[in-house]
Amino acid sequence: MNKLRLFLLQILLFVCVFACTIKNVEAQSSDTPLRIAILAPLYIDSAFDNNVYKLSNTNMPKYILQGLDFYNGVMLAIDSLKKEGQELDVWIYDTKKKDRTTDALANEIAPLHFSLIIADFSNLTEQKRFSEFSFTNNIPLVSATYPNDAYVTGNPFFIMLNSTLKTHVEGLYKYLQRTYPVGKFLYVTRKGSMEEKIMSMYADAGKKTYPIKYKTVELPDDFTEDQLLPLLDSNQQNVVICGSLDENFSTNLIRTLDQSVTFPVTLAGSPTWDGLRAVLRTENENISIVYSTPFNYTGTDNVISNLRSQYKQKLNARPSDMAFKGFESMYYFSRLLLKYNNDMLNNLSDTKFKIANSFMLQPVKLVDNAQVPDYIENKKLYFITRSLGKITSVN
């Protein structure tokens, strides 16, 4: 049995042990460790038939990797907490367990009286149900990876680490406004309902400050350099804003400029550009690409370096950003819970347990006169600038 297969079997046994003991566990007493639930899409049933491994020994399906990496990060954080002498009762749940609905999972964990839930959601159904669950049971819920606020309203227990698209648009707007006070701005978009929403977000961002003057052009998905380059000015600093999340459209925009421009162009993209292959493969020194992200793991500080070493030693692989997110969310919020217990939500500004990111957790009200926040969102963004595929600055 190779190392990957053995590791997956260990996950299977770990998750099954908890699932089998749920019915025998009573509510926490005052002298028992605080209890935390981890929700992640592990797809254990896709990898095993009972205890029989049924996938390839060399290749892992992509749909499994995200949850698996998140889980790996969580487990490294648990190891770190143990070494520090911290006591916690951590329960891992596979949100993709066969024949178990999201409602069934919520009902399953309800009797355990968790003090904190940390989730790697993969769809809106999970987010909606567990947002309702956290509110009903007054349990802080950290959505560690899902960047969407749909179906989350009136819930001050819901903490969103992966910032919404609206926050990214507003942040990037201010960044471009501050960094490029003069120049020619071109807003490039395509036909689509999401593109209309993004365009509206940019328009609203301009109403909150002095507006950037940009020309808007809608292009077909298969546009060519002949349709794009005449819109630029070789005598000015050009700033091109991509108003679409569509990967193919974004890739075409990046490649067209990469192959064609002979004068400086800054290309501003969306948070989905973090890791986009076309961004990493640019070869034109005239192009600078900038995009925003709430997660910055590009540094070489001791914590991140040590995590990379631990991950490689344990799994013989390089950690992805999902592994870092799993570690950071587990460690950071566990330490806050241990320090403040029931008052954790009133102390989210405590930065003592920072790992890599300076979270700026702020209440969000979708309606100004709302009595309570709709959720708490991480408003801190990092602006990554790449040239020739390499990071040149982080702001």
C-alpha positions as CSV (number, residue, x, y, z in Angstrom):
1,M,0.0,0.0,0.0
2,N,1.6,3.3,-1.0
3,K,1.9,6.3,1.2
4,L,-1.1,8.2,-0.4
5,R,-3.4,5.1,-0.1
6,L,-2.4,4.5,3.5
7,F,-2.9,8.2,4.4
8,L,-6.4,8.1,2.9
9,L,-7.2,5.0,4.9
10,Q,-6.1,6.8,8.0
11,I,-8.6,9.6,7.2
12,L,-11.3,7.0,6.6
13,L,-10.7,5.4,10.0
14,F,-10.4,8.8,11.8
15,V,-13.7,10.1,10.4
16,C,-15.5,6.8,10.9
17,V,-14.5,6.5,14.6
18,F,-16.1,9.9,15.3
19,A,-19.2,9.1,13.3
20,C,-19.7,5.8,15.3
21,T,-19.3,7.5,18.7
22,I,-21.6,10.5,18.1
23,K,-24.7,8.9,19.6
24,N,-22.8,8.0,22.8
25,V,-21.5,11.5,23.5
26,E,-23.4,13.9,25.8
27,A,-23.2,17.7,26.0
28,Q,-19.9,19.2,27.2
29,S,-19.5,19.7,30.9
30,S,-17.6,22.6,32.3
31,D,-14.4,20.5,32.8
32,T,-14.2,19.0,29.4
33,P,-12.3,20.4,26.4
34,L,-14.0,22.8,24.1
35,R,-15.4,21.0,21.1
36,I,-14.8,22.1,17.5
37,A,-16.4,20.7,14.3
38,I,-14.5,20.7,11.0
39,L,-16.7,20.3,7.9
40,A,-14.8,19.5,4.7
41,P,-15.6,17.8,1.3
42,L,-13.4,14.7,1.7
43,Y,-15.3,12.3,-0.6
44,I,-14.2,9.3,1.5
45,D,-16.9,7.1,-0.1
46,S,-15.4,7.9,-3.5
47,A,-12.0,6.6,-2.5
48,F,-13.1,3.5,-0.5
49,D,-15.6,0.7,-0.6
50,N,-15.8,-0.1,3.1
51,N,-12.0,-0.3,3.7
52,V,-11.1,-1.3,0.1
53,Y,-9.3,1.5,-1.7
54,K,-10.7,1.9,-5.2
55,L,-8.8,4.8,-6.8
56,S,-5.5,5.0,-8.7
57,N,-2.4,4.7,-6.6
58,T,-0.7,7.5,-8.5
59,N,-3.4,10.1,-9.5
60,M,-5.9,11.7,-7.2
61,P,-9.1,13.1,-8.8
62,K,-9.1,16.9,-8.7
63,Y,-12.5,17.1,-6.9
64,I,-10.9,15.4,-3.9
65,L,-7.7,17.4,-3.6
66,Q,-9.2,20.6,-2.2
67,G,-10.9,19.0,0.8
68,L,-7.9,16.7,1.4
69,D,-5.4,19.6,1.4
70,F,-7.7,21.5,3.8
71,Y,-7.9,18.5,6.0
72,N,-4.1,18.1,6.0
73,G,-3.7,21.7,7.1
74,V,-6.2,21.2,9.9
75,M,-4.3,18.2,11.1
76,L,-1.0,20.0,11.1
77,A,-2.7,22.7,13.2
78,I,-4.0,20.1,15.6
79,D,-0.5,18.8,16.0
80,S,0.8,22.3,16.7
81,L,-1.9,22.9,19.3
82,K,-1.1,19.6,21.0
83,K,2.6,20.6,21.2
84,E,1.6,23.8,22.9
85,G,-0.4,21.9,25.5
86,Q,-3.8,23.1,24.3
87,E,-6.8,20.8,24.9
88,L,-9.6,20.6,22.4
89,D,-12.1,18.0,21.3
90,V,-12.0,18.2,17.4
91,W,-14.5,16.3,15.2
92,I,-14.0,15.9,11.5
93,Y,-17.0,15.5,9.2
94,D,-17.0,14.6,5.5
95,T,-19.7,16.8,3.9
96,K,-19.7,14.5,0.9
97,K,-20.5,11.3,2.8
98,K,-22.7,9.0,0.6
99,D,-26.4,8.9,1.4
100,R,-26.2,11.7,4.0
101,T,-27.9,15.0,3.2
102,T,-26.8,18.4,4.5
103,D,-29.9,18.4,6.8
104,A,-29.0,15.0,8.2
105,L,-25.5,16.2,8.9
106,A,-26.8,19.2,10.8
107,N,-29.1,17.1,12.8
108,E,-26.3,14.7,13.5
109,I,-24.0,17.3,15.0
110,A,-26.7,19.2,16.9
111,P,-26.6,17.1,20.2
112,L,-22.8,17.6,20.5
113,H,-23.0,21.3,21.5
114,F,-20.0,22.5,19.6
115,S,-18.3,25.8,20.6
116,L,-17.0,26.5,17.1
117,I,-17.5,25.2,13.5
118,I,-14.9,25.7,10.8
119,A,-16.1,24.8,7.3
120,D,-14.7,24.3,3.8
121,F,-18.0,24.8,2.0
122,S,-18.4,23.7,-1.6
123,N,-21.9,24.9,-2.4
124,L,-24.6,27.3,-1.4
125,T,-26.8,24.5,0.0
126,E,-24.2,23.7,2.7
127,Q,-23.6,27.3,3.4
128,K,-27.3,28.1,3.8
129,R,-28.1,25.2,6.1
130,F,-25.2,25.6,8.4
131,S,-25.6,29.4,8.5
132,E,-29.1,28.7,9.8
133,F,-27.7,26.1,12.2
134,S,-25.0,28.4,13.6
135,F,-27.6,31.2,14.2
136,T,-30.2,28.9,15.8
137,N,-27.6,27.3,18.1
138,N,-25.5,30.5,18.7
139,I,-22.4,28.8,17.5
140,P,-19.6,30.8,15.7
141,L,-19.1,29.4,12.2
142,V,-16.0,30.2,10.2
143,S,-16.4,29.8,6.5
144,A,-12.8,29.4,5.6
145,T,-12.9,29.2,1.8
146,Y,-16.2,30.0,0.2
147,P,-16.4,33.6,-1.1
148,N,-20.1,34.1,-1.3
149,D,-22.7,35.7,1.0
150,A,-25.8,34.2,-0.7
151,Y,-28.5,33.1,1.8
152,V,-26.6,34.6,4.7
153,T,-28.6,37.3,6.4
154,G,-29.0,38.5,9.9
155,N,-26.4,36.1,11.3
156,P,-23.7,37.7,13.5
157,F,-22.3,34.2,14.1
158,F,-21.2,33.7,10.5
159,I,-17.6,34.6,9.8
160,M,-16.5,34.8,6.1
161,L,-12.7,34.7,5.6
162,N,-12.7,34.6,1.8
163,S,-13.9,38.1,0.9
164,T,-16.9,38.6,-1.4
165,L,-16.6,39.8,-4.9
166,K,-18.1,43.2,-3.9
167,T,-15.3,43.7,-1.4
168,H,-12.7,42.8,-4.1
169,V,-14.2,45.2,-6.6
170,E,-14.3,48.1,-4.1
171,G,-10.7,47.3,-2.9
172,L,-9.3,47.1,-6.4
173,Y,-11.0,50.3,-7.4
174,K,-9.4,52.2,-4.5
175,Y,-6.0,50.5,-5.2
176,L,-6.0,51.6,-8.9
177,Q,-7.3,55.0,-8.0
178,R,-4.4,55.5,-5.5
179,T,-1.7,53.8,-7.6
180,Y,-2.5,55.3,-11.0
181,P,-3.7,58.9,-10.5
182,V,-3.1,59.6,-14.2
183,G,-3.3,57.3,-17.2
184,K,-5.8,55.8,-19.6
185,F,-8.3,53.4,-18.1
186,L,-10.1,50.8,-20.2
187,Y,-12.8,48.6,-18.8
188,V,-13.0,45.4,-20.9
189,T,-16.0,43.1,-20.5
190,R,-18.2,40.5,-22.2
191,K,-21.9,39.8,-22.5
192,G,-23.3,38.1,-19.5
193,S,-25.4,38.5,-16.3
194,M,-22.4,38.1,-14.0
195,E,-20.6,40.7,-16.1
196,E,-23.5,43.1,-15.7
197,K,-23.3,42.6,-11.9
198,I,-19.6,43.3,-11.8
199,M,-20.0,46.4,-14.0
200,S,-22.6,47.7,-11.5
201,M,-20.2,47.0,-8.6
202,Y,-17.6,49.2,-10.3
203,A,-20.1,51.9,-10.9
204,D,-21.2,51.8,-7.3
205,A,-17.5,51.9,-6.1
206,G,-17.1,55.1,-8.1
207,K,-20.0,56.7,-6.3
208,K,-18.3,56.2,-2.9
209,T,-15.2,58.2,-3.9
210,Y,-14.0,60.4,-6.8
211,P,-14.7,58.2,-9.9
212,I,-12.1,56.8,-12.2
213,K,-12.7,57.9,-15.8
214,Y,-12.6,54.7,-17.8
215,K,-13.9,53.7,-21.2
216,T,-16.0,50.6,-21.3
217,V,-15.9,48.1,-24.2
218,E,-17.7,44.8,-24.6
219,L,-15.8,42.3,-26.6
220,P,-16.7,38.8,-27.9
221,D,-15.1,35.8,-26.3
222,D,-12.8,35.2,-29.3
223,F,-11.7,38.9,-29.7
224,T,-8.4,39.5,-31.4
225,E,-5.6,42.1,-31.0
226,D,-7.0,44.1,-33.8
227,Q,-10.1,44.7,-31.7
228,L,-8.2,45.5,-28.5
229,L,-5.0,47.3,-29.2
230,P,-6.5,50.4,-31.0
231,L,-8.3,51.1,-27.8
232,L,-4.9,51.7,-26.0
233,D,-2.6,54.7,-26.1
234,S,1.1,54.1,-26.6
235,N,2.0,57.5,-25.2
236,Q,0.2,57.0,-21.8
237,Q,0.2,54.6,-18.9
238,N,-2.6,52.2,-19.8
239,V,-4.7,50.4,-17.1
240,V,-6.9,47.7,-18.5
241,I,-9.6,46.4,-16.1
242,C,-11.0,42.9,-16.8
243,G,-14.7,43.0,-15.9
244,S,-15.4,39.3,-16.1
245,L,-14.7,36.1,-14.0
246,D,-14.9,33.9,-17.1
247,E,-11.6,32.0,-17.3
248,N,-11.5,31.7,-21.1
249,F,-12.2,35.4,-21.6
250,S,-9.6,36.3,-19.0
251,T,-7.0,34.0,-20.6
252,N,-7.6,35.5,-24.0
253,L,-7.2,39.0,-22.6
254,I,-3.9,38.1,-20.9
255,R,-2.5,36.3,-23.9
256,T,-3.5,38.9,-26.4
257,L,-1.7,41.7,-24.5
258,D,1.2,39.4,-23.7
259,Q,1.8,38.7,-27.4
260,S,1.1,42.1,-28.7
261,V,1.8,45.2,-26.6
262,T,5.0,47.2,-27.0
263,F,4.3,49.8,-24.4
264,P,3.5,49.7,-20.6
265,V,0.2,48.2,-19.7
266,T,-1.2,47.3,-16.2
267,L,-3.8,44.6,-16.4
268,A,-6.2,44.5,-13.4
269,G,-7.9,41.2,-12.9
270,S,-10.2,39.4,-10.4
271,P,-9.3,37.2,-7.4
272,T,-9.8,34.2,-9.6
273,W,-6.6,35.1,-11.3
274,D,-4.6,33.9,-8.3
275,G,-3.1,30.7,-9.8
276,L,-4.5,31.2,-13.3
277,R,-2.1,29.5,-15.8
278,A,-2.0,32.4,-18.2
279,V,-1.0,34.8,-15.5
280,L,2.0,32.6,-14.5
281,R,3.1,32.2,-18.1
282,T,3.4,35.8,-19.3
283,E,6.6,36.7,-21.1
284,N,6.1,40.4,-22.1
285,E,8.1,42.7,-19.8
286,N,5.7,45.6,-20.7
287,I,2.8,43.9,-18.9
288,S,2.1,44.1,-15.1
289,I,-0.8,42.1,-13.8
290,V,-2.4,43.0,-10.5
291,Y,-5.2,41.2,-8.7
292,S,-6.5,41.0,-5.1
293,T,-6.6,38.2,-2.6
294,P,-7.5,37.9,1.1
295,F,-4.9,35.1,1.5
296,N,-1.2,35.9,1.1
297,Y,1.0,32.8,1.5
298,T,3.8,34.1,-0.7
299,G,6.0,35.2,2.2
300,T,9.1,33.4,3.4
301,D,8.6,34.0,7.2
302,N,9.4,31.3,9.6
303,V,5.9,30.1,10.2
304,I,5.2,29.5,6.5
305,S,8.6,28.0,5.9
306,N,8.1,25.6,8.8
307,L,4.7,24.6,7.6
308,R,6.2,23.8,4.2
309,S,8.9,21.6,5.8
310,Q,6.4,19.8,8.1
311,Y,4.0,19.1,5.2
312,K,6.8,17.8,3.0
313,Q,8.2,15.6,5.8
314,K,4.8,14.1,6.6
315,L,3.2,13.8,3.1
316,N,6.2,14.1,0.7
317,A,4.4,16.9,-1.2
318,R,4.2,20.7,-1.3
319,P,1.3,22.3,0.5
320,S,-1.3,24.1,-1.6
321,D,-3.0,27.3,-0.4
322,M,-5.9,25.1,0.7
323,A,-3.5,23.4,3.2
324,F,-2.4,26.8,4.5
325,K,-6.1,27.9,4.8
326,G,-6.9,24.7,6.8
327,F,-4.0,25.3,9.1
328,E,-4.6,29.0,9.6
329,S,-8.3,28.8,10.2
330,M,-7.9,25.9,12.6
331,Y,-5.0,27.4,14.6
332,Y,-6.1,31.0,14.6
333,F,-9.7,30.5,15.7
334,S,-9.0,27.7,18.1
335,R,-6.6,29.9,20.0
336,L,-9.2,32.7,20.0
337,L,-11.8,30.3,21.3
338,L,-9.4,29.0,24.0
339,K,-8.6,32.5,25.1
340,Y,-12.0,34.1,25.1
341,N,-14.5,31.1,25.0
342,N,-18.0,32.4,24.7
343,D,-16.8,36.0,24.1
344,M,-14.7,35.1,21.0
345,L,-16.9,37.1,18.6
346,N,-16.2,40.3,20.5
347,N,-12.5,39.8,20.3
348,L,-11.9,39.0,16.7
349,S,-9.5,42.0,16.4
350,D,-7.0,40.2,18.6
351,T,-3.9,39.6,16.3
352,K,-1.8,37.7,18.8
353,F,-2.3,34.4,17.0
354,K,-1.7,35.6,13.5
355,I,-0.2,33.0,11.1
356,A,0.2,34.7,7.7
357,N,-2.7,37.0,7.1
358,S,-3.8,40.1,8.9
359,F,-7.6,39.4,9.0
360,M,-9.7,42.5,9.2
361,L,-13.0,41.0,10.4
362,Q,-15.8,43.5,10.2
363,P,-19.6,43.3,10.6
364,V,-21.5,43.7,7.3
365,K,-25.1,45.1,7.1
366,L,-26.7,44.6,3.8
367,V,-29.4,47.2,4.8
368,D,-28.1,50.2,6.7
369,N,-30.9,50.2,9.3
370,A,-30.5,46.5,10.1
371,Q,-30.6,45.7,13.9
372,V,-27.8,43.1,13.7
373,P,-25.0,42.4,11.2
374,D,-25.8,40.0,8.3
375,Y,-22.4,38.4,8.8
376,I,-18.8,39.2,9.6
377,E,-16.4,39.5,6.7
378,N,-12.7,39.6,6.3
379,K,-12.1,43.0,4.6
380,K,-8.4,42.8,4.4
381,L,-7.1,42.4,0.8
382,Y,-3.6,42.0,-0.5
383,F,-2.7,43.3,-4.0
384,I,-0.4,41.0,-5.9
385,T,1.5,42.4,-8.8
386,R,3.1,40.0,-11.3
387,S,5.5,40.7,-14.2
388,L,6.9,38.0,-16.4
389,G,4.9,35.5,-14.4
390,K,6.7,36.3,-11.1
391,I,5.5,38.3,-8.1
392,T,7.1,41.7,-8.0
393,S,5.2,43.3,-5.1
394,V,2.6,42.6,-2.5
395,N,0.6,45.5,-1.1
